[in-house]
Amino acid sequence: MKRTIIFCAIAFLACTIDVDAQNCNQGKKLAEKTWEKWGPWKPNITLIPFKNEVKKIKGYWNWIANNGGATIGPRFLEVDGGNENGNIAGQTKRTFVTPPSFNNTMTITINKYGGRAETGVVICSHGRNGVTRQLKSYTFPNSRNGSVKKFTLSGVKGKIISVAMKNRSIGNKFKYKINAK
């Protein structure tokens, strides 16, 4: 009886906790580690050696976590690298981090193709100087209807972009595809 009361109390507290949209801290630590590894931003570097370096990091990342559902922490999102997809279970979050951008603009596309969870999205930029800015936020509504949302970001040259998504539902899933161009 005691266990049942304690379990119900914990479940009640879990259901009543306010689940605001996440902030820019989800990808901040990985962005800082990336800046430590790559050093100062060099916009005059050519794209080929840069992509080769990104491939090494991506290979190492995938070797550790396979960028899948069991991955702890942010996932790598390659610009012009195709879609990453997955699903976010109730009350959990998923964060993607790009390498520094070579262009001043970037488009992030998120396609909700399944599930019915209300899900918050926050997109942030992380500069080499440690400045983090929230660029966009959006909430996918609780519905079974699929939807596609495009976020056009400007002023992102030389910055790492993080995309944090949090499922605000308790029992619903959010199935998505995401890409950066």
TORMARVO-560354 format. One record per residue: residue number from 1; y, x, z of N, C-alpha, C in turn. Coordinates in pm, whole numbers. Each point is the difference from the previous one (the first is absolute). Layout:
BEGIN
DOMAR | NUM | Y | X | Z | Y | X | Z | Y | X | Z .
...
# end
This chain:
BEGIN
DOMAR | 1 | -119 | 82 | 0 | 119 | -82 | 0 | 126 | 87 | 0 .
DOMAR | 2 | -3 | 106 | 85 | 114 | 90 | 7 | 27 | 65 | -135 .
DOMAR | 3 | -107 | 43 | -65 | 13 | 66 | -130 | 59 | -95 | -103 .
DOMAR | 4 | -41 | -124 | 4 | 52 | -99 | -94 | 150 | -21 | 20 .
DOMAR | 5 | 42 | -7 | 124 | 143 | -18 | 30 | 79 | 122 | -47 .
DOMAR | 6 | -50 | 119 | 28 | 69 | 123 | -42 | 6 | 7 | -153 .
DOMAR | 7 | -112 | -31 | -65 | -3 | 2 | -147 | 101 | -100 | -57 .
DOMAR | 8 | 4 | -121 | 55 | 96 | -101 | -49 | 144 | 44 | 22 .
DOMAR | 9 | 26 | 63 | 115 | 136 | 47 | 29 | 42 | 108 | -100 .
DOMAR | 10 | -89 | 93 | -29 | 30 | 107 | -96 | 20 | -60 | -139 .
DOMAR | 11 | -85 | -93 | -39 | 14 | -65 | -131 | 132 | -76 | -8 .
DOMAR | 12 | 37 | -67 | 106 | 127 | -73 | 2 | 118 | 95 | -16 .
DOMAR | 13 | -2 | 112 | 73 | 108 | 98 | -11 | 7 | 58 | -141 .
DOMAR | 14 | -115 | 26 | -59 | -2 | 55 | -137 | 61 | -98 | -99 .
DOMAR | 15 | -21 | -128 | 22 | 53 | -102 | -90 | 149 | -24 | 19 .
DOMAR | 16 | 53 | 30 | 118 | 140 | -29 | 27 | 92 | 119 | -20 .
DOMAR | 17 | -55 | 117 | -23 | 84 | 118 | -21 | 77 | -17 | -130 .
DOMAR | 18 | 130 | 27 | 6 | 85 | -11 | -118 | -33 | 114 | -95 .
DOMAR | 19 | -31 | -33 | -123 | -39 | 101 | -98 | 110 | 13 | -105 .
DOMAR | 20 | 106 | 71 | 35 | 108 | 23 | -94 | -48 | 90 | -113 .
DOMAR | 21 | 79 | 2 | -106 | -30 | 92 | -109 | 6 | 142 | 54 .
DOMAR | 22 | -82 | 82 | -57 | -3 | 139 | 42 | 129 | 68 | -41 .
DOMAR | 23 | 17 | 123 | 46 | 120 | 74 | -34 | -38 | 124 | -80 .
DOMAR | 24 | 91 | 92 | -14 | -23 | 118 | -86 | -81 | 110 | 67 .
DOMAR | 25 | -47 | -21 | 122 | -72 | 106 | 70 | -142 | 21 | -49 .
DOMAR | 26 | -59 | -97 | -73 | -139 | 12 | -41 | -25 | 125 | -84 .
DOMAR | 27 | 86 | 30 | -95 | -23 | 114 | -87 | 81 | 122 | 36 .
DOMAR | 28 | 80 | -9 | 105 | 92 | 108 | 34 | -72 | 130 | 33 .
DOMAR | 29 | -106 | -6 | 79 | -71 | 121 | 40 | -64 | 69 | -120 .
DOMAR | 30 | -61 | -78 | -90 | -60 | 60 | -119 | 108 | 58 | -91 .
DOMAR | 31 | 115 | -67 | -11 | 110 | 54 | -80 | 47 | 134 | 58 .
DOMAR | 32 | 13 | 8 | 132 | 42 | 125 | 63 | -102 | 111 | -26 .
DOMAR | 33 | -128 | -31 | 12 | -105 | 100 | -27 | 4 | 46 | -146 .
DOMAR | 34 | 26 | -95 | -91 | 9 | 35 | -141 | 116 | 94 | -24 .
DOMAR | 35 | 116 | -29 | 62 | 116 | 89 | -17 | -29 | 138 | 57 .
DOMAR | 36 | -73 | 6 | 113 | -36 | 130 | 57 | -87 | 80 | -97 .
DOMAR | 37 | -94 | -67 | -65 | -91 | 69 | -93 | 72 | 43 | -126 .
DOMAR | 38 | 81 | -87 | -58 | 63 | 30 | -129 | 130 | 76 | 13 .
DOMAR | 39 | 59 | 4 | 119 | 126 | 71 | 16 | 115 | -78 | -60 .
DOMAR | 40 | 108 | 71 | -32 | 118 | -71 | -52 | -27 | -62 | -135 .
DOMAR | 41 | 70 | -108 | -25 | -16 | -71 | -127 | 62 | 84 | -111 .
DOMAR | 42 | -76 | 17 | -109 | 46 | 78 | -114 | -2 | -90 | -122 .
DOMAR | 43 | 111 | -67 | -31 | -1 | -93 | -112 | -18 | 69 | -135 .
DOMAR | 44 | 17 | 132 | -6 | -17 | 69 | -127 | -145 | 41 | -27 .
DOMAR | 45 | -91 | -29 | 92 | -142 | 29 | -23 | -50 | -91 | -112 .
DOMAR | 46 | -87 | 51 | -83 | -51 | -83 | -109 | -106 | -94 | 53 .
DOMAR | 47 | -23 | -105 | -72 | -90 | -105 | 45 | -146 | 46 | 3 .
DOMAR | 48 | -43 | 84 | -93 | -141 | 41 | -7 | -45 | 74 | 126 .
DOMAR | 49 | 68 | 109 | 44 | -45 | 64 | 124 | 8 | -92 | 121 .
DOMAR | 50 | 101 | -85 | 1 | 14 | -94 | 111 | -119 | -94 | 4 .
DOMAR | 51 | -38 | -56 | -115 | -115 | -92 | -3 | -129 | 73 | 39 .
DOMAR | 52 | -12 | 128 | -37 | -118 | 76 | 40 | -7 | 15 | 151 .
DOMAR | 53 | 116 | 24 | 64 | 5 | 9 | 145 | -35 | -135 | 63 .
DOMAR | 54 | 51 | -107 | -58 | -30 | -134 | 50 | -149 | -28 | -13 .
DOMAR | 55 | -62 | 43 | -110 | -144 | -21 | -18 | -80 | 70 | 108 .
DOMAR | 56 | 44 | 122 | 39 | -69 | 72 | 108 | 8 | -79 | 130 .
DOMAR | 57 | 121 | -45 | 31 | 18 | -76 | 124 | -78 | -131 | -6 .
DOMAR | 58 | 5 | -67 | -115 | -73 | -127 | -15 | -150 | 24 | 13 .
DOMAR | 59 | -49 | 108 | -60 | -143 | 32 | 13 | -40 | 23 | 144 .
DOMAR | 60 | 82 | 75 | 73 | -28 | 25 | 140 | 6 | -130 | 79 .
DOMAR | 61 | 103 | -82 | -27 | 15 | -129 | 68 | -122 | -88 | -25 .
DOMAR | 62 | -40 | -11 | -127 | -114 | -85 | -33 | -130 | 55 | 56 .
DOMAR | 63 | -11 | 131 | 8 | -119 | 59 | 59 | -12 | -41 | 146 .
DOMAR | 64 | 111 | -1 | 70 | -3 | -37 | 142 | -26 | -148 | 19 .
DOMAR | 65 | 76 | -85 | -70 | -3 | -143 | 30 | -38 | -88 | -116 .
DOMAR | 66 | -9 | 54 | -117 | -36 | -76 | -119 | 100 | -111 | -29 .
DOMAR | 67 | 119 | 7 | 58 | 108 | -96 | -24 | -45 | -146 | 11 .
DOMAR | 68 | -109 | -24 | 73 | -58 | -133 | 8 | 34 | -73 | 129 .
DOMAR | 69 | -75 | -103 | 26 | 23 | -86 | 115 | -14 | 69 | 134 .
DOMAR | 70 | -81 | 107 | 5 | -20 | 71 | 126 | 106 | 105 | 25 .
DOMAR | 71 | 94 | 14 | -91 | 104 | 100 | 15 | 88 | -34 | 119 .
DOMAR | 72 | 23 | 99 | 84 | 91 | -16 | 112 | 131 | 62 | -41 .
DOMAR | 73 | 108 | -74 | 17 | 130 | 53 | -37 | 37 | -35 | -143 .
DOMAR | 74 | 111 | 55 | -46 | 51 | -34 | -133 | -93 | 46 | -112 .
DOMAR | 75 | 5 | -72 | -110 | -75 | 35 | -120 | 98 | 58 | -102 .
DOMAR | 76 | -53 | 82 | -88 | 81 | 63 | -102 | 16 | -94 | -119 .
DOMAR | 77 | 122 | -15 | -50 | 29 | -83 | -116 | 65 | 88 | -105 .
DOMAR | 78 | -75 | 32 | -103 | 53 | 86 | -105 | 89 | -81 | -94 .
DOMAR | 79 | 115 | 57 | -35 | 90 | -65 | -94 | -63 | 11 | -139 .
DOMAR | 80 | -5 | -110 | -75 | -67 | -8 | -130 | -148 | 32 | 10 .
DOMAR | 81 | -59 | -27 | 115 | -141 | 31 | 21 | -91 | -120 | -5 .
DOMAR | 82 | 49 | -112 | -48 | -82 | -120 | -6 | 8 | -79 | 129 .
DOMAR | 83 | -86 | -101 | 10 | 0 | -90 | 115 | -86 | 53 | 114 .
DOMAR | 84 | 46 | -21 | 121 | -84 | 12 | 119 | -21 | -143 | 44 .
DOMAR | 85 | -120 | -34 | 45 | -22 | -137 | 44 | -81 | -2 | 128 .
DOMAR | 86 | 2 | -114 | 63 | -75 | -17 | 123 | 32 | -132 | 63 .
DOMAR | 87 | -39 | -13 | 126 | 38 | -121 | 72 | 31 | 38 | 144 .
DOMAR | 88 | 93 | -73 | 56 | 46 | 26 | 135 | -48 | -115 | 88 .
DOMAR | 89 | -81 | 32 | 100 | -53 | -101 | 92 | 111 | -46 | 94 .
DOMAR | 90 | -26 | -110 | 70 | 98 | -59 | 91 | 55 | 97 | 103 .
DOMAR | 91 | 132 | -3 | 18 | 72 | 78 | 100 | -13 | 152 | -18 .
DOMAR | 92 | -29 | 45 | -121 | -5 | 144 | -26 | 104 | 36 | -105 .
DOMAR | 93 | 17 | 130 | -22 | 101 | 42 | -96 | -56 | 107 | -91 .
DOMAR | 94 | 69 | 20 | -109 | -37 | 100 | -100 | 127 | 67 | -45 .
DOMAR | 95 | 1 | 133 | -8 | 118 | 75 | -43 | -38 | 92 | -114 .
DOMAR | 96 | 86 | 5 | -100 | -14 | 91 | -113 | 120 | 92 | -5 .
DOMAR | 97 | -24 | 126 | -38 | 107 | 99 | -9 | -9 | 71 | -134 .
DOMAR | 98 | 115 | 12 | -70 | 5 | 69 | -128 | 41 | 145 | 20 .
DOMAR | 99 | -22 | 85 | -101 | 61 | 133 | 5 | 149 | -14 | -29 .
DOMAR | 100 | 79 | 106 | 17 | 143 | -10 | -32 | 20 | -42 | -146 .
DOMAR | 101 | 99 | -84 | -22 | 24 | -56 | -132 | 79 | 97 | -88 .
DOMAR | 102 | -39 | 8 | -127 | 74 | 79 | -98 | 111 | -81 | -64 .
DOMAR | 103 | -6 | -130 | 12 | 98 | -87 | -64 | 90 | -65 | 105 .
DOMAR | 104 | 114 | -45 | -45 | 94 | -65 | 90 | -41 | -144 | 30 .
DOMAR | 105 | -85 | -60 | -86 | -47 | -136 | 24 | -152 | -3 | 4 .
DOMAR | 106 | -53 | -95 | 71 | -145 | -21 | 10 | -24 | -149 | 16 .
DOMAR | 107 | -108 | -48 | -59 | -39 | -140 | 15 | -134 | -7 | 72 .
DOMAR | 108 | -3 | -72 | 110 | -123 | -26 | 76 | -39 | -144 | -31 .
DOMAR | 109 | -124 | -20 | -45 | -49 | -134 | -30 | -117 | -31 | 94 .
DOMAR | 110 | 10 | -113 | 68 | -109 | -47 | 88 | -47 | -134 | -53 .
DOMAR | 111 | -128 | -8 | -29 | -61 | -121 | -52 | -92 | -57 | 108 .
DOMAR | 112 | 39 | -114 | 56 | -88 | -72 | 94 | -90 | -87 | -85 .
DOMAR | 113 | -128 | 35 | -6 | -90 | -76 | -86 | -106 | -77 | 77 .
DOMAR | 114 | -1 | 9 | 130 | -98 | -75 | 77 | 39 | -5 | 147 .
DOMAR | 115 | -70 | -84 | 73 | 31 | -19 | 141 | 115 | -96 | 17 .
DOMAR | 116 | 28 | -33 | 126 | 111 | -91 | 23 | 87 | 43 | 116 .
DOMAR | 117 | -5 | 126 | 36 | 76 | 49 | 115 | 148 | 19 | -32 .
DOMAR | 118 | 83 | -33 | 96 | 141 | 37 | -9 | 7 | 150 | 29 .
DOMAR | 119 | 64 | 73 | -90 | 1 | 146 | 12 | 140 | 54 | -25 .
DOMAR | 120 | 47 | 81 | 94 | 132 | 62 | -12 | -11 | 135 | -69 .
DOMAR | 121 | 101 | 32 | -81 | 5 | 127 | -72 | 134 | 67 | 30 .
DOMAR | 122 | -4 | 129 | 33 | 121 | 78 | 21 | -13 | 127 | -83 .
DOMAR | 123 | 103 | 29 | -82 | 0 | 120 | -84 | 112 | 91 | 49 .
DOMAR | 124 | -33 | 128 | 24 | 95 | 95 | 56 | 1 | 129 | -80 .
DOMAR | 125 | 112 | 73 | 9 | 8 | 133 | -60 | 12 | 102 | 112 .
DOMAR | 126 | -62 | 118 | -22 | 1 | 108 | 98 | 51 | 125 | -71 .
DOMAR | 127 | 119 | 44 | 38 | 60 | 118 | -62 | -44 | 128 | 68 .
DOMAR | 128 | 19 | 110 | -68 | -35 | 133 | 53 | 80 | 30 | 126 .
DOMAR | 129 | 120 | -55 | 9 | 88 | 24 | 115 | -38 | -82 | 123 .
DOMAR | 130 | -110 | -76 | -9 | -45 | -80 | 113 | 58 | -140 | 6 .
DOMAR | 131 | 86 | -34 | -95 | 62 | -133 | 0 | -98 | -101 | -61 .
DOMAR | 132 | -26 | -106 | 74 | -87 | -108 | -44 | 85 | -125 | -15 .
DOMAR | 133 | -15 | -67 | -116 | 76 | -123 | -26 | -93 | -111 | -42 .
DOMAR | 134 | 22 | -119 | 53 | -73 | -117 | -48 | 68 | -49 | -126 .
DOMAR | 135 | -78 | -7 | -110 | 57 | -38 | -129 | -19 | -148 | -30 .
DOMAR | 136 | -120 | -53 | 25 | -32 | -140 | -32 | -92 | -56 | 105 .
DOMAR | 137 | 3 | -132 | 14 | -98 | -70 | 82 | -28 | -135 | -64 .
DOMAR | 138 | -120 | -50 | 23 | -41 | -127 | -61 | -117 | -55 | 81 .
DOMAR | 139 | -15 | -131 | 0 | -116 | -63 | 64 | -72 | -87 | -101 .
DOMAR | 140 | -128 | 33 | -24 | -85 | -87 | -82 | -36 | -119 | 87 .
DOMAR | 141 | 19 | -123 | -50 | -26 | -119 | 82 | -150 | -24 | 21 .
DOMAR | 142 | -28 | -80 | 102 | -137 | -41 | 29 | -39 | -106 | -103 .
DOMAR | 143 | -73 | 43 | -103 | -46 | -95 | -102 | -113 | 63 | -78 .
DOMAR | 144 | -78 | -83 | -64 | -111 | 48 | -82 | 47 | 42 | -139 .
DOMAR | 145 | 121 | -35 | -36 | 51 | 32 | -132 | 26 | 150 | -11 .
DOMAR | 146 | -45 | 59 | -109 | 31 | 140 | -26 | 145 | 15 | -39 .
DOMAR | 147 | 52 | 118 | 20 | 138 | 26 | -41 | 19 | 149 | -22 .
DOMAR | 148 | 99 | 33 | -81 | 32 | 139 | -29 | 146 | 22 | 38 .
DOMAR | 149 | 25 | 107 | 73 | 137 | 34 | 40 | 29 | 142 | -45 .
DOMAR | 150 | 111 | 17 | -75 | 44 | 132 | -45 | 123 | 40 | 79 .
DOMAR | 151 | -2 | 123 | 47 | 113 | 55 | 74 | 55 | 116 | -81 .
DOMAR | 152 | 124 | -8 | -43 | 63 | 109 | -73 | 86 | 79 | 98 .
DOMAR | 153 | -31 | 127 | 15 | 69 | 86 | 94 | 90 | 96 | -77 .
DOMAR | 154 | 119 | 23 | 49 | 90 | 96 | -66 | 45 | 104 | 102 .
DOMAR | 155 | 43 | 115 | -50 | 45 | 109 | 86 | -114 | 67 | 74 .
DOMAR | 156 | -118 | 8 | -63 | -117 | 54 | 69 | -44 | 138 | -51 .
DOMAR | 157 | 78 | 62 | -85 | -37 | 132 | -52 | -13 | 99 | 116 .
DOMAR | 158 | -114 | 68 | 5 | -24 | 98 | 105 | -38 | -59 | 134 .
DOMAR | 159 | -31 | -129 | 4 | -36 | -65 | 126 | -144 | -50 | -5 .
DOMAR | 160 | -64 | -1 | 115 | -134 | -57 | 15 | 19 | -148 | 33 .
DOMAR | 161 | -79 | -85 | -64 | 9 | -145 | 22 | -124 | -46 | 77 .
DOMAR | 162 | 22 | -81 | 103 | -112 | -60 | 73 | 6 | -152 | -15 .
DOMAR | 163 | -117 | -60 | -16 | -13 | -145 | -11 | -94 | -44 | 112 .
DOMAR | 164 | 54 | -74 | 97 | -80 | -47 | 113 | -18 | -151 | -11 .
DOMAR | 165 | -126 | -43 | 9 | -31 | -144 | -7 | -73 | -39 | 128 .
DOMAR | 166 | 41 | -110 | 61 | -66 | -48 | 121 | -41 | -145 | -16 .
DOMAR | 167 | -129 | -25 | 20 | -54 | -135 | -3 | 37 | -66 | 132 .
DOMAR | 168 | 75 | -108 | -7 | 45 | -68 | 121 | -95 | -110 | 45 .
DOMAR | 169 | -101 | -30 | -79 | -97 | -104 | 36 | -105 | 56 | 95 .
DOMAR | 170 | -69 | -90 | 64 | -108 | 44 | 90 | -132 | 0 | -74 .
DOMAR | 171 | -30 | -105 | -74 | -131 | -9 | -63 | 0 | 7 | -152 .
DOMAR | 172 | 116 | 17 | -62 | 7 | 1 | -146 | 14 | 142 | -54 .
DOMAR | 173 | -44 | 17 | -125 | 8 | 130 | -66 | 113 | 0 | -103 .
DOMAR | 174 | 44 | 119 | -35 | 99 | 20 | -104 | -61 | 98 | -100 .
DOMAR | 175 | -36 | -50 | -119 | -58 | 86 | -104 | 111 | 39 | -97 .
DOMAR | 176 | 7 | 130 | -29 | 115 | 49 | -76 | -39 | 109 | -100 .
DOMAR | 177 | 91 | 20 | -95 | 3 | 116 | -87 | 142 | 53 | 9 .
DOMAR | 178 | 15 | 133 | 6 | 133 | 59 | 9 | 8 | 119 | -95 .
DOMAR | 179 | 116 | 17 | -62 | 22 | 119 | -81 | 146 | 40 | 5 .
DOMAR | 180 | 25 | 125 | -37 | 136 | 54 | -4 | 24 | 60 | -137 .
DOMAR | 181 | 114 | -28 | -59 | 37 | 56 | -132 | 142 | 49 | 5 .
# end
